[in-house]
Amino acid sequence: MRSRTLVEIMQIESPASPDDTVSPSSDAKAQRGINALDSTGELLLALVSAGRPLSLRDLAAAAEMPAAKAFPHLVSLLKTGLLSRDDTGCFDAGPLSMELGLIALQRLSPTRDAEPEIAALAADTGMSVAAATLGPLGPTVIRLEESARPQHVSLRVGTVMSLVNTAIGRVFAAHVSDDVLSGLLPQEPIRLAGLLATSTLPTDYRTRLADIRETGIDRAFDAPVPGIGTLAAPVFDHTGSIRLVIALIGSSGSFDPSSQGGIAQQLLAATQRLSWRFGWISGR
């Protein structure tokens, strides 16, 4: 699959000159960029996606451009320190890239950075939006943007969710290691909708977790709360570890429960944007 352009990921904005005109039929908010930098971005993203040093030929091929076109961009990237080149001629991250990455990691705050996406999801869907992280007692709600429509659900900031009977909890369970999950399951009775005993795990529980990993989303409709539906999806960080789960919550008859439905796709798009923001690279 072709890497996304730098404009698509970072939405680079450049000021318009007084002579620039915009057609009335075009998007007035469209942002202008420098085409040459788009190509540079393709090379950087191809290198990041590969996860290893690449030769000129391989890097150009990964970015789907001729080597003759790629080479001048790579020379400039070497000069600025964004890339380095080893004794075999392969390109890799340079000192400036490492410094920028460290700065980004130091400033990373999943809770804060998720705020715009949570607010946008709530506004666009008209549904409640919850964000949860994995706390010492299990998946814990840390942010809740409530819908203007009344919903009879016992969910508050600080609520600890079942790893078995809630969509939020199952998404976490699907993406933590087996030893972490085994350590958390004995505490199920203290969680919202938790099992009374871990020995009563549903026979299809592991299969359900595998399906969540495959589809990237889970759903809970009319259970554990009758009349309430939930769609939940994970947010990953640069190590590939799950950092948050974002969930859409509404009346179960008011939206399409399918993972291919419009509401699900809005949720998946938001969690993917957040994962990219936190440094996650798909397929790594």
Backbone hydrogen bonds, N-H to C=O, Kabsch-Sander energy under -0.5 kcal/mol:
donor,donor_aa,acceptor,acceptor_aa,energy
9,I,5,T,-1.8
10,M,6,L,-2.9
11,Q,6,L,-0.5
11,Q,7,V,-1.9
14,S,32,R,-0.8
20,D,17,S,-1.8
26,S,23,S,-1.9
28,A,26,S,-0.6
30,A,27,D,-1.8
32,R,14,S,-0.5
35,N,33,G,-0.6
37,L,34,I,-0.8
38,D,34,I,-1.4
39,S,35,N,-1.5
40,T,36,A,-1.8
41,G,37,L,-2.7
42,E,38,D,-1.9
43,L,39,S,-1.7
44,L,40,T,-2.1
45,L,41,G,-2.8
46,A,42,E,-2.0
47,L,43,L,-2.0
48,V,44,L,-2.4
49,S,45,L,-2.6
50,A,46,A,-1.7
51,G,47,L,-1.6
52,R,47,L,-0.6
54,L,91,F,-1.9
59,L,55,S,-3.0
60,A,56,L,-2.5
61,A,57,R,-2.2
62,A,58,D,-2.4
63,A,59,L,-1.8
64,E,61,A,-1.1
65,M,60,A,-2.4
69,K,66,P,-0.6
70,A,66,P,-2.1
71,F,67,A,-2.4
73,H,69,K,-0.7
74,L,70,A,-2.1
75,V,71,F,-2.3
76,S,72,P,-1.9
77,L,73,H,-2.2
78,L,74,L,-2.2
79,K,75,V,-2.1
80,T,76,S,-2.0
81,G,77,L,-0.8
81,G,78,L,-0.5
82,L,77,L,-1.3
83,L,77,L,-1.8
84,S,92,D,-2.8
86,D,90,C,-2.2
89,G,86,D,-1.8
91,F,54,L,-3.7
92,D,84,S,-2.4
94,G,82,L,-2.2
96,L,81,G,-1.9
97,S,81,G,-1.0
98,M,94,G,-1.9
99,E,95,P,-2.2
100,L,96,L,-2.5
101,G,97,S,-2.5
102,L,98,M,-2.3
103,I,99,E,-2.2
104,A,100,L,-2.3
105,L,101,G,-2.3
106,Q,102,L,-2.3
107,R,103,I,-1.7
108,L,104,A,-0.5
108,L,105,L,-0.8
113,D,109,S,-3.4
114,A,110,P,-1.6
115,E,111,T,-0.6
115,E,112,R,-1.0
118,I,114,A,-2.5
119,A,115,E,-2.6
120,A,116,P,-2.3
121,L,117,E,-2.6
122,A,118,I,-2.2
123,A,119,A,-2.2
124,D,120,A,-2.7
125,T,121,L,-2.3
126,G,122,A,-1.9
128,S,249,I,-2.3
129,V,145,E,-2.5
130,A,247,A,-2.4
131,A,143,R,-2.6
132,A,245,V,-2.3
133,T,140,T,-2.4
135,G,133,T,-1.0
135,G,138,G,-2.5
138,G,135,G,-1.0
140,T,133,T,-3.5
141,V,159,T,-2.6
142,I,131,A,-2.9
143,R,131,A,-1.6
145,E,129,V,-3.1
146,E,144,L,-0.7
153,V,151,Q,-1.6
155,L,153,V,-1.9
158,G,141,V,-3.0
159,T,156,R,-2.3
161,M,139,P,-3.1
161,M,159,T,-0.5
162,S,192,L,-1.6
166,T,162,S,-0.6
170,R,166,T,-2.4
171,V,167,A,-2.1
172,F,168,I,-1.7
173,A,169,G,-2.7
174,A,170,R,-2.2
175,H,171,V,-0.8
175,H,172,F,-1.3
176,V,172,F,-0.8
181,L,177,S,-2.5
182,S,178,D,-2.6
183,G,179,D,-1.5
184,L,180,V,-1.5
185,L,181,L,-2.3
187,Q,184,L,-1.9
188,E,185,L,-2.2
190,I,187,Q,-1.7
191,R,188,E,-1.9
192,L,160,V,-3.4
194,G,191,R,-2.3
200,T,197,A,-1.9
201,L,198,T,-1.2
205,Y,202,P,-1.8
208,R,204,D,-2.5
209,L,205,Y,-2.1
210,A,206,R,-2.0
211,D,207,T,-2.2
212,I,208,R,-1.9
213,R,209,L,-2.1
214,E,210,A,-1.7
215,T,211,D,-2.8
216,G,212,I,-2.7
218,D,232,A,-2.3
220,A,230,T,-2.2
222,D,228,I,-2.3
228,I,225,V,-1.8
229,G,250,G,-3.5
230,T,220,A,-2.3
231,L,248,L,-2.1
232,A,218,D,-2.5
233,A,246,I,-2.3
235,V,244,L,-2.5
237,D,241,S,-2.1
238,H,278,F,-1.2
240,G,237,D,-1.9
243,R,235,V,-3.4
244,L,235,V,-1.5
245,V,132,A,-1.9
246,I,233,A,-2.4
247,A,130,A,-2.8
248,L,231,L,-2.8
249,I,128,S,-2.8
250,G,229,G,-2.2
252,S,227,G,-1.9
254,S,251,S,-2.3
261,G,258,S,-1.3
265,Q,261,G,-2.3
266,Q,262,G,-1.9
267,L,263,I,-2.1
268,L,264,A,-2.7
269,A,265,Q,-2.3
270,A,266,Q,-1.9
271,T,267,L,-2.5
272,Q,268,L,-2.1
273,R,269,A,-2.2
274,L,270,A,-2.1
275,S,271,T,-2.3
276,W,272,Q,-2.6
277,R,273,R,-2.1
278,F,274,L,-1.8
279,G,276,W,-1.5
280,W,275,S,-2.8
284,R,281,I,-1.7
